[in-house]
Amino acid sequence: MRLMIATDAWRPQINGVVRSLERMAEAGPDFGVTPQMLTPEGFRQIGLPSYPDIRIALATQRAVAERIADFGPDHIHIATEGPIGWLTRGVCLAQRRPFTTSYHTRFPQYVAARWPIPESWSYGFLRRFHGPAAAVMVSTATVEAELRQHGFENLVRWGRGVDLSLFHPRPQSVLDLPRPIFLSVGRVAVEKNLDAFLSLRLPGSKVVVGDGPARADLARAYPDVTFLGTREGEDLAAIYASSDVFVFPSLTDTFGIVLLEAAASGLPVAAFPVQGPSDVFAGSGAAVLNEDLRAAALQALRIPRETCLEFAAGHSWQRSAAQFYGHITQVARAHTGERPSNGSSRPPTAGVTAFASVCAGERRGPRRLTA
């Protein structure tokens, strides 16, 4: 089977969405699938204000339709609600071609934290986007329940994984800092609520790995924090393994792949008891979830690393890929007898505008993201 995955999130971005999709593409042949990515690459692009690493494709539906026709996919999966996602959705609807989508980002909460826009409006926007999909993939039971409450249908589960061959304990530390070392990894932007971590009174050292529009401001505000910038591969894995506690202050993530990377490195997690960490670590003993993030971080120091490793062992990318391709195969087989027809329709301009507006608001201070 030939699968086209349409996504606005792609390199040079480094985030959980990109990582998940890369892993699914790599695993495709194991499930008899030949995947091809439909990304902003090859289209004229503009960088979002204050966040140039996020590239927005200035494509047309005709150009997207030509890309799809050139590849000739048996099925299309749409991963994001940006310009590429809306244009691909338009092609699928015009050609009466079934497609699946996935829900990665809690945009209603993200938007409401910056502007006085009711969450119900954002949910309506997202419901319109995902409504025609044959299946909408969500990462956890909490996300599924939340979306059902807002009228979403055809929801199926797609969990995430971790590369156990890369993320694991190491005998030597690469961080020459006072201990204990409290680590946070991810995009350095206001929606990640890093202030809630960096402002804590903790012994030892605080380390932040990642980059983003808020890095310069946070580095000035917290000169005692070590900001290492973007790290990947063995370099990143060694930093995880050299730390003592992973602190995850985000209040808006639907999952958080970095949580699994930390656990696989033998690192206990401290986080707020919110969607994402609550789902990932339910009953595992590998994390401390508390409204008092400082208390959570200090209590996490007492969690045995063996507990974290045992938990992470059950979250391989192969298991994640089996879920993903299981849903893709089921939908594709159910619609085998349907043939696409030619046609075109333009996607709602609001789709592109809203996506750009959300991402462009990075430098506006959040109204609800502090604990």
C-alpha positions in Angstrom: 0.0 0.0 0.0 1.2 3.5 -0.8 0.5 6.1 1.9 0.9 9.8 1.7 1.3 11.7 5.0 0.5 15.4 4.8 2.0 17.6 7.5 2.9 21.3 8.0 5.2 20.3 10.9 8.5 19.1 9.4 12.2 19.7 9.5 13.9 22.0 10.5 11.3 21.9 13.3 12.2 19.6 16.2 9.2 18.5 18.1 7.0 15.6 19.0 4.9 15.7 15.9 7.9 15.7 13.5 9.5 12.9 15.5 6.4 10.8 15.5 5.8 11.1 11.8 9.5 10.4 11.0 9.2 7.2 13.0 6.0 6.2 11.3 7.6 6.7 7.9 10.6 4.6 8.8 8.4 1.8 10.1 6.2 1.7 7.0 8.0 -1.1 5.1 7.6 -3.3 8.2 3.9 -3.1 7.6 3.9 -3.5 3.9 3.4 0.3 3.4 5.4 2.7 1.1 5.0 6.1 2.7 5.8 9.5 1.2 5.7 12.8 3.1 3.8 15.8 1.7 5.4 18.8 3.6 6.2 22.5 3.0 9.4 21.3 1.3 9.3 22.2 -2.4 6.8 24.9 -2.0 7.5 28.6 -1.5 7.5 29.3 2.2 7.5 32.1 4.7 8.7 31.9 8.3 6.2 32.9 11.0 7.0 36.2 12.8 9.1 35.6 15.9 9.4 31.9 15.0 11.3 31.5 11.6 11.9 27.8 12.2 8.2 27.2 11.6 7.8 27.5 7.8 4.4 28.0 6.3 3.8 26.7 2.7 2.4 29.2 0.2 0.9 26.4 -1.9 -2.2 26.0 -3.9 -4.7 23.2 -3.9 -3.9 22.5 -7.5 -0.2 22.1 -6.6 -1.0 19.8 -3.8 -3.3 17.8 -6.0 -0.5 17.4 -8.5 1.8 16.1 -5.7 -0.8 13.6 -4.7 -1.4 12.5 -8.3 2.3 12.0 -9.0 2.6 9.6 -6.0 -0.7 7.9 -6.5 -1.4 6.9 -2.9 -3.9 4.3 -1.8 -4.5 6.3 1.3 -3.9 9.8 2.7 -3.3 10.7 6.3 -3.4 14.4 7.3 -1.4 15.1 10.4 -1.8 18.9 11.0 -4.4 21.6 10.7 -2.1 24.1 8.8 -2.1 25.1 5.2 -0.8 21.8 3.9 -3.4 20.0 6.0 -6.3 22.2 4.7 -5.2 22.0 1.1 -4.9 18.2 1.3 -8.3 17.9 3.0 -9.7 20.0 0.1 -8.3 17.6 -2.5 -9.6 14.6 -0.7 -13.1 16.0 -0.4 -13.1 17.2 -4.0 -12.0 13.7 -5.2 -14.3 11.9 -2.7 -11.2 10.2 -1.4 -11.3 8.8 2.2 -8.6 10.1 4.6 -7.6 9.9 8.2 -6.3 12.7 10.5 -4.5 13.0 13.8 -4.9 15.5 16.7 -1.6 16.5 18.2 -2.0 20.0 19.6 -4.5 21.5 22.0 -5.0 24.7 20.0 -8.2 25.8 21.8 -6.3 26.1 25.1 -3.3 27.6 23.4 -5.3 30.3 21.6 -7.4 31.1 24.7 -4.3 31.7 26.7 -3.3 34.5 24.3 -6.5 36.1 23.1 -10.1 36.5 24.4 -11.3 33.8 21.9 -13.8 31.3 23.4 -12.5 27.7 23.3 -15.8 26.7 21.8 -14.9 28.7 18.6 -11.6 26.9 18.3 -13.2 23.5 18.9 -15.7 24.4 16.2 -12.8 25.2 13.8 -11.1 21.9 14.6 -14.3 19.9 14.4 -14.9 21.2 10.9 -11.4 20.2 9.9 -11.5 16.7 11.4 -15.2 16.0 10.8 -15.0 14.4 7.3 -12.1 12.1 8.4 -12.8 8.3 8.4 -10.8 8.1 11.6 -9.2 10.8 13.9 -6.2 9.5 15.8 -5.6 10.7 19.3 -2.8 9.9 21.7 -4.6 9.2 25.0 -7.9 8.4 26.7 -8.1 11.9 28.2 -7.7 13.5 24.8 -10.4 11.2 23.4 -12.8 12.0 26.1 -12.2 15.7 25.8 -12.8 15.7 22.1 -16.0 13.5 22.4 -17.4 16.1 24.8 -16.9 18.7 22.0 -18.7 16.7 19.4 -15.8 14.9 17.6 -16.5 11.4 16.2 -14.6 8.5 14.7 -11.9 8.8 17.3 -9.3 6.0 17.6 -6.2 5.6 19.7 -2.6 6.0 18.5 0.0 6.0 21.3 3.6 7.2 21.0 6.9 5.5 21.6 10.6 5.9 22.4 13.8 4.6 20.8 15.0 2.3 23.5 18.3 1.7 21.6 19.2 5.4 21.9 17.7 6.5 25.2 19.1 4.4 28.0 21.3 4.9 31.1 25.0 5.6 30.6 27.9 5.0 33.0 29.4 8.5 32.7 27.9 12.0 33.0 28.5 14.7 30.3 27.2 17.4 32.6 29.8 18.9 35.0 27.3 20.8 37.2 26.3 20.7 40.9 23.8 18.0 41.7 21.0 17.2 41.6 20.4 18.2 38.0 16.9 19.1 37.0 16.4 18.9 33.2 13.7 20.1 30.8 13.8 19.3 27.1 11.5 20.9 24.4 10.6 23.9 22.5 11.5 27.1 24.4 8.3 29.0 23.9 5.6 30.5 26.1 3.1 27.6 25.7 5.6 25.2 27.4 5.2 27.2 30.7 8.9 27.0 31.4 8.7 29.9 33.9 6.9 27.5 36.2 10.1 25.4 36.3 12.8 28.0 36.1 11.4 30.1 38.9 11.5 27.2 41.4 13.8 27.2 44.4 15.7 23.9 43.9 19.1 22.6 45.0 21.7 21.8 42.5 21.3 22.9 38.8 18.6 23.5 36.2 19.3 22.7 32.6 17.2 23.4 29.5 17.7 21.7 26.2 15.9 23.2 23.2 15.5 26.4 21.3 12.7 28.8 20.4 11.5 32.4 20.5 11.5 32.6 24.3 15.0 31.5 24.9 16.8 34.9 24.9 14.2 36.4 27.3 14.4 33.4 29.6 18.2 33.3 29.6 18.2 36.9 30.7 15.6 36.4 33.4 17.3 33.2 34.8 21.1 33.6 34.5 21.6 30.7 36.9 20.0 28.2 34.4 22.1 26.4 31.9 20.6 26.7 28.4 22.2 24.1 26.0 20.3 24.9 22.9 19.1 22.2 20.5 20.6 18.8 20.9 19.8 15.5 19.1 20.8 11.9 18.9 23.6 10.6 21.1 24.3 14.1 22.4 20.7 14.5 23.7 20.5 11.0 25.1 23.7 11.5 27.1 22.3 14.7 28.6 19.1 12.8 29.7 21.2 10.1 31.3 23.4 12.6 33.1 20.5 14.3 34.8 18.6 13.4 38.0 15.0 14.5 37.4 13.1 15.5 34.3 10.8 18.5 35.0 7.8 18.9 32.6 6.0 22.1 33.3 3.7 22.2 30.3 -0.1 22.4 30.8 -1.1 22.0 27.2 0.7 19.0 25.7 -1.5 16.1 24.5 1.3 13.6 25.2 4.9 14.6 25.4 7.4 12.2 23.8 10.1 13.7 25.9 8.5 12.1 28.9 9.2 8.6 27.4 12.7 9.6 26.5 13.4 10.7 30.0 12.0 7.5 31.5 13.9 5.3 29.1 17.1 7.1 30.3 16.2 6.1 33.9 15.0 9.6 34.7 12.0 10.1 37.0 9.6 12.9 36.0 8.0 15.8 37.9 5.0 17.4 36.3 1.6 18.9 37.0 -1.3 16.5 37.2 -2.7 17.5 33.8 -3.6 15.9 30.5 -0.5 14.3 29.0 1.6 13.4 32.1 -1.5 12.0 33.9 -2.2 9.7 30.9 1.4 8.7 30.2 2.3 7.8 33.8 -1.0 6.5 35.3 -0.1 3.8 37.8 3.5 3.6 36.7 5.3 5.0 39.8 7.8 6.6 37.4 6.6 10.2 38.0 5.4 12.5 40.7 2.4 14.7 39.6 1.6 17.6 41.9 0.1 21.1 41.7 3.2 22.1 43.6 5.9 21.5 41.0 8.8 22.1 43.5 7.5 19.4 45.7 7.1 17.1 42.8 10.7 17.7 41.6 12.1 17.0 45.1 10.0 13.9 45.6 11.0 12.5 42.2 14.6 12.3 43.4 13.5 9.3 45.5 12.1 7.3 42.6 14.4 4.3 41.7 15.7 4.5 38.1 14.7 0.8 37.7 11.1 1.9 38.0 11.5 4.3 35.1 13.2 1.8 32.9 10.6 -0.9 33.5 7.9 1.6 32.6 9.6 2.8 29.4 10.2 -0.8 28.2 6.5 -1.1 27.3 6.5 1.9 24.9 8.4 1.0 21.8 8.0 2.8 18.4 7.1 -0.5 16.9 4.1 -0.8 19.1 3.1 2.8 18.2 3.5 2.0 14.5 1.4 -1.1 14.8 -1.5 1.0 16.0 -1.0 3.7 13.4 -0.8 1.3 10.4 -3.6 -0.8 11.9 -6.0 2.2 11.6 -4.7 3.2 8.2 -5.1 -0.4 6.8 -8.6 -0.8 8.3 -9.8 2.5 6.7 -8.1 1.8 3.4 -9.7 -1.7 3.1 -13.1 -0.4 4.1 -13.0 2.0 1.1 -11.2 -0.2 -1.5 -14.1 -0.1 -3.9 -14.3 3.7 -4.0 -12.5 5.5 -6.8 -11.5 9.1 -6.5 -13.0 11.6 -9.0 -11.4 14.7 -10.3 -12.4 18.1 -9.0 -11.2 20.9 -6.9 -12.4 23.1 -4.0 -10.6 25.7 -2.1 -10.0 25.2 1.6 -11.4 27.8 4.1 -9.1 30.7 4.4 -9.7 30.7 8.1 -7.8 27.4 8.3 -4.5 29.0 7.1 -5.1 32.2 9.0 -5.9 30.6 12.4 -2.9 28.3 12.2 -0.5 31.2 11.4 -2.1 33.4 14.1 -1.6 30.7 16.7 2.0 30.2 16.0 2.8 33.9 15.4 1.7 34.7 19.0 4.8 33.3 20.6 6.0 36.6 22.1 2.6 37.6 23.6 2.6 36.7 27.2 0.2 33.9 28.3 -2.8 34.6 30.5 -3.3 31.2 31.9 -0.2 29.1 31.6 1.3 29.6 35.0 0.6 27.3 37.9 
